[in-house]
Amino acid sequence: MRRDPEFGTDINQTTFRITRIQSIRAVTMSSYREIKEECYEANLLLPEHKLIDLTFGNVSVADPARGVFAIKPSGVDYSVLQSNDMVVVDFEGRLVEGSLRPSSDTPTHRRLFQAFQGIRAVVHTHSRNAVAFAQAGREIPCLGTTHADYFYGSVPVTRLMTAQEIESAYEWETGNVIVERFKDLDPTQICAVLVQSHGPFAWGPSGRKAVENALALEVIAEMALKALQLNPNAPPIPQALLDKHFLRKHGAAAYYGQA
């Protein structure tokens, strides 16, 4: 048996321990790297789809099994953003990895991950038509099948936040008013919300899908705005048509698309 002259231990044992530690570290880094890369790629889709202006907006991507999520750093221009800039935070709000400050909206994302089971990504944008409805304090009514393909009914708007909520823990309380609004709603069937006087949040099972839902939200907001300009009394979509379009894509017996 060969001994380590410095520590007096079996060299084979020492080598095994070092290799084991390196392996654990590699797995950990790989796991974070995966969600950081997914988060980075999803964030770059926001300017590509014209869902943001300036440095507004952010995407987060979670690893629910480990209780962490990656999120865009605060105020960093999308044109210089790198995957390694993504900041990893745990579900209790502790910084896990990253040298930059996470988005100021991080507590809102964290609250949604805690409350909505089954979501892996959250998107916040200031897309213009959705913001128009949020600023008007109006839900986006479901007027047609384009809307019904993505959202099982009107996209809700939250109540106004109180002065106390704004002054205490604004971003966390933003998450709370969203959760409150969804008390009797299924966040997997209506995967977006308008925060009154603020803007939209959307979510989904992946970064890319959450951004797709945010894009769909902006598309149907524009359609609803134009429809209501043409006919302020435009009726909602018939329930049978809403059921058909949503459930053929998202129901247990969905048949839209490829398996």
KOLVEX-96095 format. One record per residue (C-alpha): x negated, y negated, z negated; residue in one letter. Coordinates in Angstrom, 3 decimals, always signed. Example, Ala and Ser with C-alpha at 12.3 -4.5 7.8 and 13.67 -1.06 7.14 Angstrom:
// residues 2
[atom [-12.300,+4.500,-7.800],"A"];
[atom [-13.670,+1.060,-7.140],"S"];
***
This chain:
// residues 259
[atom [+0.000,+0.000,+0.000],"M"];
[atom [-1.398,-3.382,+0.983],"R"];
[atom [-0.973,-6.222,-1.529],"R"];
[atom [-0.592,-9.931,-0.892],"D"];
[atom [-3.734,-11.366,-2.611],"P"];
[atom [-1.985,-14.619,-3.555],"E"];
[atom [+1.305,-13.272,-4.914],"F"];
[atom [+0.393,-9.689,-5.719],"G"];
[atom [+3.359,-8.295,-3.837],"T"];
[atom [+3.698,-5.622,-1.171],"D"];
[atom [+2.874,-7.281,+2.192],"I"];
[atom [+5.563,-5.256,+3.958],"N"];
[atom [+8.105,-6.455,+1.401],"Q"];
[atom [+6.966,-10.048,+1.774],"T"];
[atom [+7.148,-9.838,+5.563],"T"];
[atom [+10.649,-8.393,+5.338],"F"];
[atom [+11.817,-11.184,+3.036],"R"];
[atom [+10.364,-13.908,+5.259],"I"];
[atom [+11.907,-12.330,+8.341],"T"];
[atom [+15.246,-12.054,+6.536],"R"];
[atom [+15.171,-15.730,+5.475],"I"];
[atom [+14.256,-16.810,+9.009],"Q"];
[atom [+17.072,-14.695,+10.390],"S"];
[atom [+19.625,-16.229,+8.015],"I"];
[atom [+18.412,-19.719,+8.876],"R"];
[atom [+18.600,-18.955,+12.586],"A"];
[atom [+22.172,-17.693,+12.280],"V"];
[atom [+23.157,-20.762,+10.275],"T"];
[atom [+21.576,-23.151,+12.755],"M"];
[atom [+23.122,-21.272,+15.656],"S"];
[atom [+26.558,-21.526,+14.079],"S"];
[atom [+26.280,-25.251,+13.557],"Y"];
[atom [+24.764,-25.692,+16.982],"R"];
[atom [+27.762,-23.991,+18.557],"E"];
[atom [+30.368,-26.252,+16.971],"I"];
[atom [+28.169,-29.321,+17.502],"K"];
[atom [+27.832,-28.488,+21.193],"E"];
[atom [+31.577,-27.859,+21.547],"E"];
[atom [+32.271,-31.118,+19.722],"C"];
[atom [+29.810,-33.040,+21.895],"Y"];
[atom [+31.295,-31.712,+25.136],"E"];
[atom [+34.830,-32.491,+23.978],"A"];
[atom [+33.879,-36.046,+23.011],"N"];
[atom [+32.441,-36.647,+26.484],"L"];
[atom [+35.828,-35.745,+27.967],"L"];
[atom [+37.416,-38.806,+26.329],"L"];
[atom [+35.749,-41.415,+28.578],"P"];
[atom [+35.934,-39.021,+31.539],"E"];
[atom [+39.735,-38.934,+31.197],"H"];
[atom [+39.883,-42.654,+30.358],"K"];
[atom [+41.398,-41.964,+26.957],"L"];
[atom [+39.179,-44.456,+25.136],"I"];
[atom [+37.683,-47.911,+25.501],"D"];
[atom [+34.354,-49.053,+24.043],"L"];
[atom [+33.416,-46.730,+21.141],"T"];
[atom [+37.001,-46.036,+20.045],"F"];
[atom [+38.079,-42.449,+19.495],"G"];
[atom [+36.554,-39.220,+18.270],"N"];
[atom [+36.817,-35.449,+18.432],"V"];
[atom [+36.076,-32.961,+15.684],"S"];
[atom [+35.653,-29.192,+15.981],"V"];
[atom [+35.909,-26.885,+12.975],"A"];
[atom [+34.560,-23.528,+11.888],"D"];
[atom [+37.419,-22.616,+9.514],"P"];
[atom [+35.713,-19.452,+8.261],"A"];
[atom [+32.838,-21.524,+6.920],"R"];
[atom [+34.956,-24.500,+5.914],"G"];
[atom [+33.021,-27.037,+8.001],"V"];
[atom [+33.571,-29.208,+11.057],"F"];
[atom [+31.454,-31.250,+13.448],"A"];
[atom [+32.519,-34.774,+14.354],"I"];
[atom [+31.293,-37.699,+16.439],"K"];
[atom [+29.042,-40.152,+14.577],"P"];
[atom [+30.487,-43.571,+13.824],"S"];
[atom [+30.192,-46.292,+16.457],"G"];
[atom [+27.778,-44.502,+18.798],"V"];
[atom [+28.310,-45.323,+22.465],"D"];
[atom [+29.402,-42.333,+24.524],"Y"];
[atom [+26.759,-43.064,+27.161],"S"];
[atom [+23.917,-42.311,+24.728],"V"];
[atom [+25.591,-39.565,+22.711],"L"];
[atom [+23.680,-36.276,+22.276],"Q"];
[atom [+24.878,-32.923,+20.958],"S"];
[atom [+22.478,-33.128,+18.037],"N"];
[atom [+24.092,-36.445,+17.015],"D"];
[atom [+27.239,-34.605,+15.930],"M"];
[atom [+27.604,-34.655,+12.153],"V"];
[atom [+28.665,-31.562,+10.208],"V"];
[atom [+30.922,-32.100,+7.178],"V"];
[atom [+32.635,-29.547,+4.955],"D"];
[atom [+36.353,-29.455,+4.174],"F"];
[atom [+35.676,-31.149,+0.839],"E"];
[atom [+34.036,-34.124,+2.540],"G"];
[atom [+30.400,-33.315,+1.783],"R"];
[atom [+27.763,-33.956,+4.429],"L"];
[atom [+26.297,-30.647,+5.559],"V"];
[atom [+24.069,-31.602,+8.469],"E"];
[atom [+23.196,-34.744,+10.410],"G"];
[atom [+21.200,-37.943,+10.090],"S"];
[atom [+23.964,-40.316,+11.289],"L"];
[atom [+27.090,-41.446,+9.518],"R"];
[atom [+30.180,-39.480,+10.589],"P"];
[atom [+33.157,-41.202,+12.167],"S"];
[atom [+35.065,-43.497,+9.841],"S"];
[atom [+38.128,-41.350,+10.673],"D"];
[atom [+36.486,-38.233,+9.185],"T"];
[atom [+38.818,-38.092,+6.133],"P"];
[atom [+41.857,-38.059,+8.439],"T"];
[atom [+40.445,-35.138,+10.420],"H"];
[atom [+39.579,-33.351,+7.182],"R"];
[atom [+43.113,-33.768,+5.846],"R"];
[atom [+44.595,-32.289,+9.028],"L"];
[atom [+42.241,-29.294,+8.944],"F"];
[atom [+43.310,-28.665,+5.370],"Q"];
[atom [+47.026,-28.950,+6.091],"A"];
[atom [+47.550,-27.460,+9.558],"F"];
[atom [+46.657,-23.799,+9.711],"Q"];
[atom [+45.451,-22.487,+13.056],"G"];
[atom [+43.980,-25.688,+14.496],"I"];
[atom [+40.264,-25.890,+15.267],"R"];
[atom [+39.932,-29.356,+16.755],"A"];
[atom [+41.359,-32.827,+16.201],"V"];
[atom [+41.273,-35.749,+18.638],"V"];
[atom [+41.913,-39.403,+17.895],"H"];
[atom [+42.154,-41.865,+20.768],"T"];
[atom [+43.409,-45.358,+21.440],"H"];
[atom [+44.874,-44.391,+24.824],"S"];
[atom [+46.927,-47.348,+25.909],"R"];
[atom [+50.406,-46.005,+26.574],"N"];
[atom [+50.478,-43.819,+23.480],"A"];
[atom [+49.228,-46.775,+21.430],"V"];
[atom [+52.046,-48.908,+22.889],"A"];
[atom [+54.608,-46.501,+21.412],"F"];
[atom [+52.704,-46.395,+18.104],"A"];
[atom [+52.622,-50.190,+17.915],"Q"];
[atom [+56.327,-50.345,+18.707],"A"];
[atom [+56.979,-47.825,+15.935],"G"];
[atom [+58.772,-45.534,+18.387],"R"];
[atom [+58.491,-41.820,+18.911],"E"];
[atom [+57.932,-40.637,+22.471],"I"];
[atom [+61.248,-39.095,+23.525],"P"];
[atom [+61.255,-35.896,+25.501],"C"];
[atom [+62.869,-36.994,+28.757],"L"];
[atom [+61.621,-34.355,+31.189],"G"];
[atom [+59.836,-31.129,+31.914],"T"];
[atom [+56.295,-32.558,+32.009],"T"];
[atom [+56.716,-33.473,+28.355],"H"];
[atom [+58.371,-30.130,+27.584],"A"];
[atom [+55.424,-28.200,+29.018],"D"];
[atom [+53.259,-29.444,+26.149],"Y"];
[atom [+55.458,-30.637,+23.277],"F"];
[atom [+58.563,-28.918,+21.922],"Y"];
[atom [+60.559,-32.111,+21.435],"G"];
[atom [+59.845,-35.781,+20.835],"S"];
[atom [+56.357,-36.722,+19.687],"V"];
[atom [+56.963,-38.198,+16.222],"P"];
[atom [+55.765,-41.471,+14.784],"V"];
[atom [+54.799,-41.852,+11.137],"T"];
[atom [+56.197,-44.396,+8.732],"R"];
[atom [+54.219,-47.541,+8.067],"L"];
[atom [+51.523,-47.103,+5.439],"M"];
[atom [+51.928,-49.035,+2.218],"T"];
[atom [+49.495,-51.714,+1.105],"A"];
[atom [+48.371,-49.442,-1.722],"Q"];
[atom [+47.642,-46.593,+0.704],"E"];
[atom [+45.701,-48.912,+2.991],"I"];
[atom [+43.647,-50.418,+0.174],"E"];
[atom [+42.894,-47.199,-1.725],"S"];
[atom [+41.641,-44.507,+0.662],"A"];
[atom [+42.849,-45.672,+4.056],"Y"];
[atom [+41.594,-42.873,+6.310],"E"];
[atom [+42.578,-40.111,+3.876],"W"];
[atom [+46.027,-41.626,+3.424],"E"];
[atom [+46.375,-41.830,+7.204],"T"];
[atom [+46.078,-38.057,+7.173],"G"];
[atom [+48.620,-37.856,+4.370],"N"];
[atom [+51.287,-39.823,+6.265],"V"];
[atom [+50.774,-37.485,+9.238],"I"];
[atom [+51.167,-34.417,+7.020],"V"];
[atom [+54.234,-36.016,+5.410],"E"];
[atom [+55.798,-36.589,+8.840],"R"];
[atom [+55.292,-32.922,+9.718],"F"];
[atom [+57.038,-31.654,+6.588],"K"];
[atom [+59.800,-30.130,+8.730],"D"];
[atom [+57.872,-29.820,+12.003],"L"];
[atom [+55.582,-27.120,+13.380],"D"];
[atom [+52.178,-28.599,+14.316],"P"];
[atom [+51.580,-25.724,+16.724],"T"];
[atom [+54.710,-26.688,+18.696],"Q"];
[atom [+54.248,-30.446,+18.565],"I"];
[atom [+50.475,-30.852,+18.626],"C"];
[atom [+50.339,-34.640,+18.449],"A"];
[atom [+51.562,-37.591,+16.425],"V"];
[atom [+51.613,-41.382,+16.587],"L"];
[atom [+50.428,-43.234,+13.499],"V"];
[atom [+52.562,-46.351,+13.394],"Q"];
[atom [+50.680,-49.563,+14.242],"S"];
[atom [+47.544,-47.480,+14.886],"H"];
[atom [+47.482,-44.790,+17.544],"G"];
[atom [+47.649,-41.123,+18.481],"P"];
[atom [+46.115,-38.013,+16.995],"F"];
[atom [+46.276,-34.645,+18.763],"A"];
[atom [+44.931,-31.203,+17.945],"W"];
[atom [+44.480,-27.712,+19.301],"G"];
[atom [+42.670,-24.365,+19.075],"P"];
[atom [+39.476,-25.702,+20.694],"S"];
[atom [+37.816,-29.011,+21.435],"G"];
[atom [+38.687,-28.828,+25.111],"R"];
[atom [+42.312,-27.861,+24.464],"K"];
[atom [+42.756,-30.621,+21.893],"A"];
[atom [+41.516,-33.178,+24.436],"V"];
[atom [+43.866,-31.681,+27.025],"E"];
[atom [+46.735,-32.217,+24.585],"N"];
[atom [+45.601,-35.812,+24.019],"A"];
[atom [+45.539,-36.344,+27.787],"L"];
[atom [+48.990,-34.791,+28.161],"A"];
[atom [+50.202,-37.109,+25.404],"L"];
[atom [+48.964,-40.171,+27.295],"E"];
[atom [+50.520,-38.917,+30.544],"V"];
[atom [+53.958,-38.358,+29.019],"I"];
[atom [+53.749,-41.681,+27.144],"A"];
[atom [+53.239,-43.483,+30.443],"E"];
[atom [+56.090,-41.545,+32.055],"M"];
[atom [+58.450,-42.271,+29.157],"A"];
[atom [+57.539,-45.957,+29.147],"L"];
[atom [+58.330,-46.270,+32.855],"K"];
[atom [+61.503,-44.189,+32.580],"A"];
[atom [+62.787,-46.396,+29.760],"L"];
[atom [+62.000,-49.520,+31.779],"Q"];
[atom [+64.072,-48.156,+34.653],"L"];
[atom [+66.817,-46.871,+32.381],"N"];
[atom [+66.759,-47.954,+28.715],"P"];
[atom [+69.484,-45.370,+28.058],"N"];
[atom [+67.661,-42.455,+29.678],"A"];
[atom [+69.010,-39.276,+28.065],"P"];
[atom [+66.778,-36.648,+26.453],"P"];
[atom [+66.048,-33.455,+28.320],"I"];
[atom [+68.789,-30.804,+27.906],"P"];
[atom [+67.913,-28.288,+25.199],"Q"];
[atom [+68.083,-25.336,+27.592],"A"];
[atom [+65.537,-26.969,+29.905],"L"];
[atom [+63.286,-27.899,+26.979],"L"];
[atom [+63.383,-24.309,+25.736],"D"];
[atom [+62.632,-22.872,+29.168],"K"];
[atom [+59.638,-25.093,+29.899],"H"];
[atom [+58.022,-24.944,+26.486],"F"];
[atom [+58.621,-21.281,+25.724],"L"];
[atom [+57.555,-19.994,+29.145],"R"];
[atom [+54.119,-21.474,+28.368],"K"];
[atom [+53.891,-21.096,+24.609],"H"];
[atom [+56.481,-18.625,+23.377],"G"];
[atom [+56.015,-14.992,+22.402],"A"];
[atom [+57.267,-13.997,+25.854],"A"];
[atom [+55.275,-16.676,+27.726],"A"];
[atom [+54.711,-15.885,+31.385],"Y"];
[atom [+53.144,-19.093,+32.744],"Y"];
[atom [+49.553,-18.858,+33.993],"G"];
[atom [+47.170,-15.904,+33.986],"Q"];
[atom [+46.817,-13.492,+31.100],"A"];
***
